[in-house]
Amino acid sequence: MDVVITSLGWLGAIICVTAYGLVSRGTWSASSTRYQVANIAGALLLCVVAARSQVWPSVASNIAWALIGAHALTALVRGRQSPADAAATAAEHSAAGATSQMSLLPTQATAATAGARPMMAPAGSTADDLAHLPPSSVTLVA
């Protein structure tokens, strides 16, 4: 039985690390269903091993990991997106060329930028071209 439990733990670790690697490389989106399912499955498998070994801090962290993934998956299934996910989705679309239909406008001046010259991006610029700028300095408008 110990071999089966250990094998499940290795499978969970491989699933979690692979999913994280795919998101880090940009192959998967952090707001994708498959990433959330992989996180839930990996965390639950690791939780089984930790519980069997009575490593309670690991059990607790893996339960929390699975609950966070379940919450994200529920939101995805219901079609809701958090503002951060919506921004990530917009960035993915802009990287795919969706910015060709958007214009770039300077944001309104704030106390920090009052008196500063607004920055305008050249025509045809994408969100990736503007990634080095502070978020408050450029607004994408459809």
Secondary structure by P-SEA (a helix, b strand, c coil): caaaaaaaaaaaaaaaaaaaaaaaacccccccaaaaaaaaaaaaaaaaaaaaacaaaaaaaaaaaaaaaaaaaaaaaaccccaaaaaaaaaaaaaacccccbbbbbcccccccccccccccccccccccccccccccccccc
